[in-house]
Amino acid sequence: SSDVPLSNAVTPILASLTCTVGRFEIPGWASLGESLVTQPAGGTVATWAPSGLSYNEQAMILNRAFVSEIPRRHCAERNLPFDILGRMALRDHAIWWPGLFALPLLLGQAIHTRRSTPLLPSAPSPHSGTYVPMEASKARGLSIYLVGESTVAGVGARSHEYALSGQLARRLAETSSRAVRFSAFGLIGARAKDCLEFQIMLELVPELSETPADLVVVTLGVNDTTKLTTRASWRETLRQIVTCLRETSNAPILFTGVPPMEHFLALPQPLRQILGARARMLDDDIARLVAATVGTHHRRIDLTFEPAYLAADGFHPSELGYAMWAEQLAENAGSLVAFSAVDDP
């Protein structure tokens, strides 16, 4: 009932594809579909849903035919969420068909999450720094660059010293006995396409031209999950990122795993599980790209989840979460950087 008084300016047609929305046969109880249609302000102009219990096998045939017709019809309003989910359902049916049936619930949860989740700032400047271990060798220092979304921007940490970039540099300095310089190019809300067009092409590439890298770490996926980037677009943008970096640097490229969104406490169920499954799909796409591309590497996030690993918003890592994540990445980074034996005379 809380979903009925919608504040939408344009009344849509709702296709729920589940009898829980359109059941009219229960006396004295108004279904969600009926309440939305009769709502004097907002609501929907029409609801298409089973009006009673139906046989699932036959209903699935009708539902699949209905959804498959939507993208072929080229809806007049291309920004309809249903159109986006419809195209995803056809491609990733194992995950998105259940999500499509629960569309009214998921949309309500998504809107509630966006409104109720506190907005944390990115870590303040400086976005770069250098760590020198207590017993540093005479070998030359290392330069690592991190590029990506809000975790690279340090959301949830007091400064970059306690965020992913600083903690990775510190850990790498300790294990390599070499000075490690880090630079972080992060943007809150960035999808892979945004990262390529802004952080990489406009900021990182010029920096790489002046100060060569020993390692480039790419952290993406959460915003492409929540903003429903198609997998085809995601995979193509990942390839473009590798190509762009390769034109400027021969340094190893380490893709971090897409964070496990099924553990994000800010997300209610079942939205949390749906987005978690989608994040795993994008992570699998990274793994397949890395397997076929020389000089690229992938480290999945393999942590036993603890609530203390999340910041106050329940969405971004806490400083402890960043530390645990950096410790795992350092295992890969330490074997990837070229430890030259350059000693001072």
SERO-4910 file (N, C-alpha, C, O; in steps of 0.05 Angstrom, whole numbers):
BEGIN
 pado doro    nc1    nc2    nc3   cac1   cac2   cac3    cc1    cc2    cc3    oc1    oc2    oc3
  Ser    A     16    -24      0      0      0      0     17     25      0      8     46     -9
  Ser    A     41     23     10     58     47     11     68     55    -17     78     77    -21
  Asp    A     66     37    -36     74     43    -63     52     57    -80     58     66   -102
  Val    A     28     59    -69      6     69    -85      8     99    -90      5    107   -113
  Pro    A     12    116    -70     13    145    -75     38    154    -89     55    168    -77
  Leu    A     42    146   -114     66    153   -129     65    183   -136     43    194   -139
  Ser    A     88    195   -138     90    224   -144     98    228   -173    108    249   -181
  Asn    A     95    207   -190    103    209   -218     86    229   -233     61    231   -229
  Ala    A     99    245   -250     84    265   -266     69    252   -289     48    262   -297
  Val    A     79    230   -300     66    216   -322     58    189   -312     74    174   -301
  Thr    A     32    182   -315     22    157   -306     29    135   -326     20    136   -349
  Pro    A     44    115   -317     53     94   -335     33     71   -337     13     70   -323
  Ile    A     39     52   -354     26     26   -355     44      7   -340     67      4   -347
  Leu    A     33     -7   -320     48    -26   -304     43    -54   -314     20    -63   -315
  Ala    A     64    -69   -321     63    -97   -328     78   -112   -306    102   -112   -306
  Ser    A     64   -125   -288     77   -137   -265     84   -166   -269    103   -176   -258
  Leu    A     68   -180   -286     73   -208   -292     73   -226   -268     87   -247   -267
  Thr    A     58   -219   -248     55   -236   -225     27   -232   -213     17   -210   -212
  Cys    A     14   -254   -204    -13   -253   -194    -15   -238   -167    -36   -230   -159
  Thr    A      8   -235   -153      7   -221   -128      0   -192   -131     -8   -179   -111
  Val    A      2   -181   -155     -4   -153   -160    -33   -149   -169    -46   -129   -163
  Gly    A    -43   -168   -185    -69   -165   -198    -91   -182   -187   -112   -183   -201
  Arg    A    -89   -194   -165   -110   -212   -155   -135   -197   -147   -134   -180   -129
  Phe    A   -157   -203   -161   -183   -189   -155   -203   -207   -142   -225   -199   -135
  Glu    A   -196   -233   -138   -216   -252   -129   -219   -253    -99   -236   -269    -89
  Ile    A   -204   -238    -84   -205   -239    -55   -224   -217    -45   -218   -193    -49
  Pro    A   -247   -224    -33   -267   -204    -25   -256   -185     -3   -242   -194     15
  Gly    A   -263   -160     -6   -255   -140     14   -226   -132     14   -217   -118     32
  Trp    A   -211   -141     -7   -183   -134     -7   -176   -123    -35   -180   -136    -55
  Ala    A   -166    -98    -35   -159    -85    -61   -130    -93    -68   -112    -88    -52
  Ser    A   -126   -104    -91    -99   -111   -100    -82    -86   -106    -93    -64   -109
  Leu    A    -56    -90   -108    -39    -67   -114    -46    -56   -142    -46    -31   -145
  Gly    A    -51    -73   -161    -58    -64   -188    -83    -47   -188    -83    -26   -201
  Glu    A   -103    -55   -173   -128    -40   -172   -124    -13   -158   -134      8   -167
  Ser    A   -108    -13   -136   -103     11   -121    -88     32   -138    -92     56   -136
  Leu    A    -69     22   -154    -53     40   -171    -71     53   -192    -67     77   -198
  Val    A    -89     38   -204   -106     49   -225   -126     69   -214   -132     89   -227
  Thr    A   -137     64   -191   -158     81   -179   -146    104   -163   -161    121   -154
  Gln    A   -120    106   -160   -107    128   -146   -113    154   -161   -107    156   -185
  Pro    A   -126    174   -148   -133    199   -162   -110    215   -172   -112    228   -193
  Ala    A    -87    214   -158    -63    229   -167    -40    210   -167    -34    196   -147
  Gly    A    -26    208   -190     -4    189   -192    -14    162   -200    -33    159   -215
  Gly    A     -2    141   -189    -10    114   -195     -4    107   -224     16    116   -235
  Thr    A    -21     90   -236    -17     81   -263    -42     86   -279    -64     87   -268
  Val    A    -39     87   -306    -62     90   -323    -74     63   -329    -98     61   -335
  Ala    A    -59     41   -326    -68     14   -330    -49     -5   -318    -25      1   -315
  Thr    A    -59    -29   -310    -42    -50   -299    -48    -76   -314    -71    -84   -316
  Trp    A    -27    -88   -323    -30   -114   -337    -18   -136   -320      7   -137   -317
  Ala    A    -34   -153   -309    -25   -174   -291    -47   -195   -289    -70   -189   -294
  Pro    A    -40   -220   -282    -60   -241   -277    -79   -232   -255    -71   -221   -235
  Ser    A   -105   -237   -260   -125   -228   -240   -130   -250   -219   -147   -246   -201
  Gly    A   -117   -272   -221   -120   -294   -202    -97   -313   -205    -79   -309   -221
  Leu    A    -97   -334   -189    -76   -354   -191    -76   -367   -218    -97   -373   -230
  Ser    A    -52   -372   -228    -49   -384   -255    -28   -406   -254    -13   -408   -235
  Tyr    A    -28   -422   -275     -8   -443   -277     19   -431   -286     20   -417   -307
  Asn    A     40   -436   -271     65   -422   -275     76   -428   -303     86   -410   -316
  Glu    A     75   -453   -311     88   -461   -337     76   -446   -360     90   -436   -377
  Gln    A     49   -445   -361     36   -431   -383     40   -401   -380     43   -387   -400
  Ala    A     40   -391   -355     44   -362   -351     72   -353   -360     75   -332   -371
  Met    A     92   -370   -356    119   -363   -365    121   -360   -395    135   -343   -405
  Ile    A    106   -377   -410    106   -375   -439     95   -348   -447    107   -334   -465
  Leu    A     73   -340   -435     60   -314   -442     78   -291   -434     82   -272   -449
  Asn    A     90   -293   -410    107   -271   -400    132   -267   -417    139   -245   -424
  Arg    A    145   -289   -425    168   -287   -442    162   -275   -469    177   -258   -479
  Ala    A    139   -282   -480    131   -271   -506    125   -241   -503    132   -226   -521
  Phe    A    113   -234   -481    106   -206   -477    131   -189   -474    133   -168   -486
  Val    A    150   -198   -458    174   -183   -453    192   -181   -478    203   -160   -483
  Ser    A    194   -203   -493    210   -203   -516    200   -184   -538    215   -176   -555
  Glu    A    174   -178   -537    163   -160   -557    170   -131   -552    170   -114   -570
  Ile    A    175   -124   -527    179    -96   -519    203    -83   -534    199    -62   -546
  Pro    A    227    -94   -533    249    -81   -547    246    -80   -577    256    -62   -590
  Arg    A    231    -99   -588    227    -99   -617    207    -77   -625    207    -68   -648
  Arg    A    190    -69   -607    170    -48   -613    182    -20   -611    169     -1   -620
  His    A    206    -18   -600    218      9   -597    199     29   -584    188     47   -597
  Cys    A    195     25   -558    176     41   -543    181     71   -547    204     80   -549
  Ala    A    160     85   -547    162    114   -552    178    127   -529    194    145   -534
  Glu    A    174    118   -505    189    129   -482    212    111   -476    208     91   -462
  Arg    A    236    117   -486    258     99   -483    270     98   -455    286     81   -449
  Asn    A    261    116   -438    272    116   -411    256    100   -391    261    102   -367
  Leu    A    237     84   -401    221     67   -383    239     46   -369    252     32   -384
  Pro    A    239     44   -343    255     24   -330    247     -4   -339    264    -22   -341
  Phe    A    222     -8   -345    213    -35   -353    227    -43   -379    233    -66   -383
  Asp    A    231    -24   -397    244    -30   -423    272    -39   -418    282    -58   -431
  Ile    A    286    -26   -399    313    -34   -393    314    -62   -381    330    -79   -390
  Leu    A    297    -67   -362    296    -93   -349    287   -115   -368    296   -138   -367
  Gly    A    269   -107   -387    260   -126   -407    283   -137   -424    285   -161   -429
  Arg    A    299   -118   -434    322   -127   -450    342   -143   -434    354   -162   -445
  Met    A    346   -136   -409    364   -152   -392    352   -180   -387    367   -199   -385
  Ala    A    326   -181   -383    314   -207   -378    319   -227   -400    323   -251   -395
  Leu    A    318   -217   -425    322   -235   -447    351   -245   -448    356   -268   -457
  Arg    A    370   -229   -439    398   -237   -441    408   -252   -417    422   -272   -420
  Asp    A    400   -244   -393    409   -256   -368    385   -268   -353    380   -261   -330
  His    A    370   -285   -367    344   -293   -357    345   -307   -330    327   -306   -314
  Ala    A    368   -321   -324    369   -336   -299    367   -318   -275    356   -326   -254
  Ile    A    377   -293   -277    376   -274   -255    353   -254   -258    340   -248   -238
  Trp    A    349   -244   -282    332   -221   -285    303   -228   -288    286   -210   -285
  Trp    A    296   -253   -295    267   -259   -296    254   -257   -268    233   -244   -266
  Pro    A    266   -268   -247    254   -264   -220    253   -234   -213    233   -225   -201
  Gly    A    274   -219   -220    274   -190   -214    252   -176   -230    241   -157   -220
  Leu    A    247   -185   -255    227   -172   -271    199   -176   -259    183   -158   -259
  Phe    A    194   -200   -249    168   -206   -237    163   -189   -212    141   -181   -206
  Ala    A    185   -183   -198    182   -167   -173    188   -138   -179    196   -123   -160
  Leu    A    185   -129   -203    192   -101   -211    180    -80   -193    195    -62   -185
  Pro    A    155    -80   -187    144    -59   -169    158    -58   -142    164    -36   -132
  Leu    A    163    -81   -131    177    -82   -105    205    -72   -107    214    -56    -91
  Leu    A    220    -80   -128    248    -73   -131    250    -43   -137    269    -30   -126
  Leu    A    232    -32   -153    233     -3   -158    228     13   -133    241     33   -127
  Gly    A    209      3   -117    204     17    -91    228     15    -72    234     35    -59
  Gln    A    241     -8    -71    264    -11    -54    287      7    -64    301     19    -48
  Ala    A    291      8    -90    312     25   -101    308     54    -95    327     68    -87
  Ile    A    283     64    -97    277     92    -91    281     97    -62    293    118    -54
  His    A    272     79    -45    275     82    -16    305     83     -8    313     99      8
  Thr    A    321     65    -20    349     63    -14    363     89    -22    380     99     -6
  Arg    A    357     99    -45    370    124    -54    363    147    -36    380    164    -30
  Arg    A    338    148    -26    330    170     -9    340    168     20    345    188     33
  Ser    A    344    143     30    350    139     58    380    135     63    389    138     86
  Thr    A    396    128     43    424    123     47    439    149     50    438    166     32
  Pro    A    454    153     72    469    178     75    491    181     54    503    161     46
  Leu    A    496    205     45    516    210     25    542    217     38    545    238     51
  Leu    A    562    200     35    588    205     46    606    219     26    604    213      2
  Pro    A    623    236     35    641    250     16    665    233      8    671    213     21
  Ser    A    678    241    -13    703    227    -21    725    236     -2    722    257     12
  Ala    A    747    222     -1    769    229     16    781    256      7    783    260    -18
  Pro    A    788    273     25    799    300     17    827    297      4    840    276      7
  Ser    A    835    318     -9    862    319    -20    883    318      3    877    326     25
  Pro    A    907    309     -3    918    301    -29    909    274    -38    903    256    -22
  His    A    908    270    -64    900    244    -76    924    227    -84    921    207    -98
  Ser    A    947    235    -74    972    220    -80    990    222    -55    986    238    -37
  Gly    A   1009    204    -54   1028    204    -32   1050    183    -36   1049    168    -56
  Thr    A   1068    183    -18   1091    164    -20   1096    151      7   1096    164     27
  Tyr    A   1099    125      7   1106    110     31   1134     99     28   1141     86      9
  Val    A   1150    104     49   1178     94     50   1180     75     74   1175     84     96
  Pro    A   1186     50     69   1188     31     91   1211     37    110   1229     52    103
  Met    A   1209     26    134   1230     31    155   1257     23    145   1277     37    149
  Glu    A   1259      0    132   1285     -9    121   1283    -11     91   1280    -33     80
  Ala    A   1284     12     78   1282     13     49   1307      4     36   1329     11     44
  Ser    A   1304    -11     14   1327    -19     -2   1336      4    -20   1323     25    -20
  Lys    A   1358      0    -34   1368     21    -52   1356     19    -79   1362     35    -97
  Ala    A   1338      0    -84   1325     -2   -110   1307     21   -114   1297     33    -95
  Arg    A   1302     28   -139   1285     51   -145   1257     47   -134   1248     24   -130
  Gly    A   1243     69   -129   1216     68   -119   1196     59   -140   1203     58   -164
  Leu    A   1172     52   -131   1151     43   -149   1129     64   -151   1125     79   -132
  Ser    A   1116     65   -174   1093     83   -178   1069     66   -185   1070     51   -205
  Ile    A   1048     69   -170   1023     55   -176   1001     75   -179   1000     96   -166
  Tyr    A    982     69   -197    960     87   -203    934     71   -199    932     48   -209
  Leu    A    915     83   -186    889     71   -182    868     88   -196    869    112   -193
  Val    A    850     76   -211    830     91   -226    803     76   -223    803     51   -225
  Gly    A    782     91   -220    756     78   -218    734     95   -205    734    119   -208
  Glu    A    717     81   -190    693     94   -179    698    104   -151    720    111   -144
  Ser    A    677    104   -134    678    118   -108    698    105    -89    708    119    -71
  Thr    A    704     79    -92    723     67    -74    751     78    -79    768     80    -61
  Val    A    757     85   -104    783     98   -110    783    127   -101    803    138    -94
  Ala    A    759    139   -101    756    166    -90    759    167    -60    760    188    -48
  Gly    A    759    144    -47    763    142    -18    738    147     -1    741    154     22
  Val    A    714    143    -13    690    147      3    689    128     26    693    104     23
  Gly    A    684    138     50    684    121     74    709    123     91    711    111    112
  Ala    A    729    137     81    755    140     95    761    169    102    752    187     88
  Arg    A    776    173    123    783    201    131    801    214    110    799    238    106
  Ser    A    819    199     98    837    209     78    846    186     61    839    163     67
  His    A    860    192     39    870    171     22    891    153     36    896    131     27
  Glu    A    902    163     57    921    147     73    907    122     84    919    101     86
  Tyr    A    880    125     90    865    103    101    847     90     81    832     71     88
  Ala    A    847    100     56    830     89     35    845     66     20    867     59     29
  Leu    A    833     57     -1    845     34    -15    872     41    -26    891     25    -24
  Ser    A    875     65    -39    900     72    -51    923     74    -31    944     62    -36
  Gly    A    919     88    -10    940     91     10    947     65     24    971     60     29
  Gln    A    927     50     31    932     25     45    946      4     27    962    -12     36
  Leu    A    939      5      1    953    -13    -17    982     -5    -20   1000    -22    -20
  Ala    A    987     21    -23   1015     30    -25   1031     24      0   1054     15     -2
  Arg    A   1019     27     23   1033     21     48   1040     -9     50   1062    -16     57
  Arg    A   1021    -25     43   1025    -54     44   1046    -63     25   1063    -80     31
  Leu    A   1046    -51      1   1065    -58    -20   1093    -49    -12   1113    -63    -18
  Ala    A   1095    -26      0   1121    -16     10   1133    -34     31   1157    -39     31
  Glu    A   1116    -44     48   1125    -62     70   1135    -88     59   1156    -99     68
  Thr    A   1121    -99     39   1129   -125     29   1152   -124      9   1166   -144      5
  Ser    A   1156   -101     -5   1177    -98    -25   1202    -85    -15   1223    -85    -28
  Ser    A   1200    -72      9   1222    -57     20   1231    -35      1   1254    -28      0
  Arg    A   1211    -23    -13   1217     -2    -32   1197     21    -27   1175     16    -18
  Ala    A   1205     45    -33   1186     67    -32   1165     64    -53   1171     55    -76
  Val    A   1140     70    -46   1118     67    -65   1102     93    -66   1093    103    -46
  Arg    A   1100    104    -90   1084    128    -94   1057    120   -106   1057    104   -125
  Phe    A   1035    130    -95   1009    124   -106    995    149   -115   1000    171   -105
  Ser    A    978    146   -135    960    167   -145    933    155   -149    930    134   -162
  Ala    A    912    168   -139    885    158   -141    868    176   -159    867    201   -155
  Phe    A    855    165   -179    837    179   -197    809    167   -195    802    149   -211
  Gly    A    794    176   -175    768    164   -170    745    185   -174    750    209   -170
  Leu    A    722    175   -181    699    192   -185    674    179   -174    667    156   -182
  Ile    A    660    192   -156    635    181   -145    615    178   -167    610    196   -183
  Gly    A    602    154   -168    581    149   -187    591    141   -215    575    139   -233
  Ala    A    617    138   -219    628    133   -245    622    104   -255    627     85   -241
  Arg    A    611    102   -279    609     77   -293    635     73   -308    652     91   -309
  Ala    A    639     49   -320    663     44   -335    667     64   -357    689     73   -363
  Lys    A    645     71   -371    646     90   -393    655    117   -383    671    131   -396
  Asp    A    644    126   -360    652    152   -349    682    152   -341    696    171   -346
  Cys    A    690    130   -329    718    127   -321    737    129   -345    757    143   -344
  Leu    A    729    117   -367    746    118   -392    747    146   -402    769    156   -409
  Glu    A    725    160   -404    723    186   -417    735    208   -400    746    228   -410
  Phe    A    734    205   -373    743    227   -356    769    220   -341    790    232   -347
  Gln    A    768    202   -322    792    196   -307    815    186   -323    838    195   -319
  Ile    A    810    168   -342    832    155   -356    842    174   -379    866    180   -379
  Met    A    825    182   -397    833    197   -420    842    226   -413    861    236   -425
  Leu    A    829    238   -394    834    266   -387    854    270   -365    868    290   -364
  Glu    A    856    251   -346    873    254   -323    896    234   -322    919    241   -319
  Leu    A    890    208   -324    910    188   -320    930    187   -343    954    185   -338
  Val    A    921    187   -368    939    185   -391    960    207   -391    983    201   -394
  Pro    A    953    233   -387    974    253   -385    994    248   -362   1017    253   -365
  Glu    A    984    238   -340   1001    232   -317   1021    210   -324   1044    211   -317
  Leu    A   1011    189   -337   1028    167   -345   1050    175   -364   1071    164   -365
  Ser    A   1044    195   -381   1064    205   -400   1087    218   -386   1110    218   -396
  Glu    A   1082    230   -362   1103    243   -347   1117    225   -327   1141    226   -324
  Thr    A   1101    208   -313   1112    190   -293   1103    162   -299   1080    155   -293
  Pro    A   1120    145   -311   1112    118   -319   1103    102   -295   1112    106   -272
  Ala    A   1085     83   -300   1073     67   -279   1087     40   -277   1096     29   -297
  Asp    A   1088     29   -253   1096      2   -248   1071    -16   -247   1073    -41   -250
  Leu    A   1048     -4   -240   1023    -20   -238   1000      0   -240   1000     21   -229
  Val    A    979     -9   -255    954      6   -257    932    -12   -246    928    -34   -255
  Val    A    917     -2   -226    895    -17   -213    869     -4   -222    865     20   -219
  Val    A    851    -20   -233    825    -10   -242    803    -22   -225    801    -47   -222
  Thr    A    786     -5   -213    765    -14   -195    738     -3   -205    733     21   -203
  Leu    A    722    -20   -216    696    -12   -228    675    -34   -223    681    -56   -214
  Gly    A    650    -27   -229    629    -48   -229    604    -42   -213    582    -50   -221
  Val    A    607    -28   -190    583    -24   -173    563     -5   -187    540    -11   -188
  Asn    A    573     17   -199    555     36   -212    544     24   -238    521     30   -246
  Asp    A    559      7   -251    549     -6   -275    528    -26   -268    510    -33   -284
  Thr    A    529    -37   -243    509    -55   -233    483    -40   -226    462    -47   -235
  Thr    A    485    -19   -211    462     -4   -202    449     12   -224    424     17   -224
  Lys    A    465     21   -244    454     37   -266    446     20   -290    440     31   -311
  Leu    A    447     -6   -287    437    -25   -307    452    -23   -333    439    -24   -355
  Thr    A    478    -20   -333    494    -21   -357    491    -48   -370    493    -68   -356
  Thr    A    486    -49   -396    483    -75   -409    510    -89   -409    531    -76   -409
  Arg    A    510   -115   -409    535   -130   -408    551   -126   -433    576   -126   -432
  Ala    A    538   -123   -456    553   -118   -481    568    -92   -479    591    -91   -487
  Ser    A    555    -71   -469    568    -45   -466    591    -47   -445    612    -36   -450
  Trp    A    586    -61   -424    606    -65   -403    631    -78   -414    653    -69   -409
  Arg    A    627   -100   -428    650   -115   -439    666    -98   -459    690    -99   -460
  Glu    A    651    -83   -476    664    -67   -496    680    -44   -483    703    -38   -492
  Thr    A    669    -32   -463    684    -11   -449    708    -21   -435    729     -7   -435
  Leu    A    707    -45   -423    731    -57   -411    753    -60   -431    776    -55   -426
  Arg    A    746    -70   -455    766    -73   -476    778    -46   -484    802    -44   -489
  Gln    A    761    -26   -485    771      1   -493    789     12   -471    809     26   -477
  Ile    A    784      6   -446    801     15   -424    829      3   -427    849     16   -424
  Val    A    829    -23   -432    855    -37   -435    870    -25   -459    894    -20   -457
  Thr    A    856    -21   -481    869    -10   -505    881     18   -500    903     24   -508
  Cys    A    865     35   -487    874     62   -481    898     62   -463    917     77   -467
  Leu    A    898     45   -442    921     44   -424    946     33   -438    968     42   -433
  Arg    A    942     14   -455    964      1   -469    978     21   -489   1002     18   -495
  Glu    A    963     40   -498    975     60   -517    994     79   -502   1010     92   -515
  Thr    A    992     80   -476   1009     98   -460   1029     84   -442   1050     94   -437
  Ser    A   1022     60   -433   1038     46   -413   1039     16   -418   1019      4   -427
  Asn    A   1061      4   -412   1064    -25   -413   1062    -38   -385   1068    -62   -382
  Ala    A   1055    -22   -365   1052    -32   -338   1030    -53   -336   1011    -51   -351
  Pro    A   1033    -72   -318   1011    -91   -313    986    -77   -305    987    -57   -291
  Ile    A    963    -87   -314    937    -76   -307    923    -96   -289    918   -119   -297
  Leu    A    916    -88   -265    903   -105   -246    874    -96   -241    870    -75   -230
  Phe    A    855   -112   -250    827   -106   -246    819   -119   -219    823   -143   -214
  Thr    A    808   -103   -201    797   -114   -176    770   -126   -182    757   -120   -202
  Gly    A    762   -144   -164    736   -156   -168    714   -136   -162    718   -117   -147
  Val    A    691   -140   -175    668   -123   -169    659   -130   -141    655   -153   -134
  Pro    A    656   -110   -123    649   -115    -96    623   -132    -93    605   -130   -109
  Pro    A    622   -149    -73    599   -167    -68    575   -152    -58    572   -149    -33
  Met    A    558   -143    -75    536   -126    -67    515   -140    -51    498   -128    -38
  Glu    A    516   -167    -51    497   -182    -34    502   -178     -5    486   -186     12
  His    A    525   -165      2    532   -160     30    528   -130     38    534   -122     60
  Phe    A    518   -114     19    515    -85     24    490    -81     42    467    -85     33
  Leu    A    494    -74     67    472    -72     86    452    -50     79    430    -50     89
  Ala    A    461    -30     63    443     -9     56    421    -18     37    400     -5     34
  Leu    A    425    -41     24    406    -52      5    387    -72     19    396    -90     31
  Pro    A    361    -68     16    342    -87     27    339   -112     10    348   -112    -14
  Gln    A    329   -133     21    323   -157      5    295   -154     -7    277   -143      6
  Pro    A    291   -164    -31    309   -180    -48    327   -164    -67    342   -176    -82
  Leu    A    326   -137    -65    342   -121    -83    372   -127    -79    387   -127    -98
  Arg    A    380   -133    -54    408   -138    -49    417   -163    -64    439   -163    -75
  Gln    A    401   -184    -63    409   -209    -77    409   -206   -107    427   -216   -121
  Ile    A    390   -191   -118    388   -187   -146    413   -171   -156    426   -179   -176
  Leu    A    420   -150   -142    443   -134   -150    469   -150   -145    488   -147   -160
  Gly    A    470   -166   -124    493   -182   -119    498   -202   -141    521   -206   -150
  Ala    A    477   -214   -151    479   -233   -173    488   -219   -199    505   -229   -214
  Arg    A    478   -195   -203    486   -180   -227    515   -172   -225    530   -172   -245
  Ala    A    524   -164   -201    553   -156   -197    571   -180   -203    592   -176   -214
  Arg    A    563   -204   -195    579   -228   -201    581   -233   -231    602   -241   -240
  Met    A    560   -227   -246    561   -230   -275    582   -211   -287    597   -219   -304
  Leu    A    582   -186   -278    601   -167   -288    630   -175   -280    648   -171   -296
  Asp    A    632   -186   -256    659   -195   -248    668   -218   -265    692   -220   -272
  Asp    A    650   -236   -273    657   -258   -291    666   -248   -318    684   -259   -330
  Asp    A    654   -226   -327    662   -214   -352    691   -204   -351    706   -206   -370
  Ile    A    698   -192   -328    726   -183   -324    745   -207   -326    765   -206   -339
  Ala    A    737   -228   -312    754   -252   -312    759   -263   -340    781   -271   -347
  Arg    A    738   -263   -356    740   -273   -384    758   -255   -400    774   -265   -417
  Leu    A    755   -229   -397    772   -210   -411    802   -214   -404    819   -215   -422
  Val    A    807   -216   -378    835   -220   -369    847   -246   -379    870   -247   -387
  Ala    A    831   -267   -380    841   -293   -389    850   -292   -418    866   -307   -427
  Ala    A    838   -273   -434    844   -271   -462    862   -248   -469    868   -244   -493
  Thr    A    872   -233   -449    888   -209   -455    914   -210   -440    914   -211   -415
  Val    A    936   -209   -454    962   -210   -442    967   -184   -426    960   -162   -435
  Gly    A    979   -186   -403    987   -163   -387    965   -153   -369    969   -132   -356
  Thr    A    942   -166   -369    920   -158   -351    916   -180   -330    921   -203   -335
  His    A    906   -172   -307    903   -191   -284    877   -184   -269    867   -162   -272
  His    A    868   -203   -254    842   -200   -240    844   -212   -213    854   -235   -210
  Arg    A    835   -198   -192    835   -208   -165    807   -205   -154    798   -183   -148
  Arg    A    792   -227   -152    766   -226   -140    768   -219   -110    788   -223    -97
  Ile    A    747   -207   -100    746   -200    -71    738   -225    -56    715   -234    -59
  Asp    A    756   -235    -40    751   -260    -26    754   -255      4    775   -261     16
  Leu    A    733   -244     15    733   -237     44    709   -250     58    687   -251     47
  Thr    A    714   -260     82    691   -268     99    678   -243    109    690   -227    124
  Phe    A    653   -238    101    641   -213    106    637   -207    136    629   -225    151
  Glu    A    643   -183    144    638   -173    171    625   -145    168    634   -129    152
  Pro    A    604   -139    184    592   -113    183    612    -90    187    608    -68    177
  Ala    A    633    -95    202    653    -74    208    669    -67    183    682    -46    183
  Tyr    A    666    -82    161    680    -76    136    666    -54    120    676    -44    101
  Leu    A    641    -47    129    626    -26    115    626      0    130    627      1    155
  Ala    A    625     22    115    624     49    127    596     54    138    579     37    138
  Ala    A    592     79    148    567     86    161    543     84    142    520     81    151
  Asp    A    547     87    116    525     86     97    517     57     90    497     54     76
  Gly    A    532     37     99    525     10     93    529      2     64    520    -18     54
  Phe    A    544     19     49    547     15     20    577     15     12    585      0     -6
  His    A    593     32     24    621     34     18    638     21     39    628     17     62
  Pro    A    663     14     33    680      2     53    687     21     76    689     45     71
  Ser    A    691     10     99    702     26    121    732     26    118    743     13    100
  Glu    A    746     40    136    775     39    135    786     11    140    806      3    128
  Leu    A    772     -4    157    780    -32    161    775    -48    136    791    -66    129
  Gly    A    752    -43    123    747    -57     98    767    -51     77    776    -69     62
  Tyr    A    775    -26     75    796    -19     55    822    -33     62    836    -43     44
  Ala    A    829    -35     88    854    -48     96    854    -78     88    874    -88     78
  Met    A    832    -92     93    830   -120     86    831   -124     56    844   -142     46
  Trp    A    818   -106     41    818   -107     12    846   -102      1    855   -117    -17
  Ala    A    859    -82     12    886    -75      3    906    -98      8    924   -103     -8
  Glu    A    902   -112     31    920   -134     37    918   -156     16    938   -168      9
  Gln    A    893   -162      7    890   -182    -14    902   -173    -40    916   -188    -53
  Leu    A    897   -148    -48    908   -138    -73    938   -137    -73    951   -142    -93
  Ala    A    950   -132    -49    979   -131    -48    992   -158    -54   1015   -159    -64
  Glu    A    978   -179    -49    988   -206    -56    993   -208    -86   1013   -219    -95
  Asn    A    974   -197   -102    977   -197   -131    997   -176   -140   1014   -181   -157
  Ala    A    994   -152   -128   1011   -129   -137   1040   -135   -132   1057   -128   -149
  Gly    A   1047   -149   -110   1074   -154   -104   1087   -172   -125   1111   -170   -130
  Ser    A   1072   -190   -137   1083   -208   -157   1082   -196   -185   1095   -206   -203
  Leu    A   1068   -174   -189   1065   -162   -215   1085   -140   -221   1095   -137   -243
  Val    A   1092   -124   -200   1110   -102   -205   1138   -113   -211   1146   -134   -200
  Ala    A   1152   -100   -228   1179   -109   -236   1199    -99   -215   1206    -75   -216
  Phe    A   1208   -116   -198   1227   -108   -177   1255   -107   -189   1270   -127   -189
  Ser    A   1263    -84   -199   1289    -82   -211   1311    -80   -189   1305    -71   -166
  Ala    A   1334    -89   -195   1356    -90   -176   1375    -67   -181   1399    -71   -184
  Val    A   1364    -43   -181   1380    -19   -186   1390     -8   -160   1373      2   -144
  Asp    A   1415     -9   -155   1427      1   -130   1442     27   -135   1453     32   -157
  Asp    A   1443     43   -115   1459     68   -117   1488     60   -117   1496     41   -103
  Pro    A   1505     74   -132   1534     68   -132   1546     74   -105   1570     70   -101
***
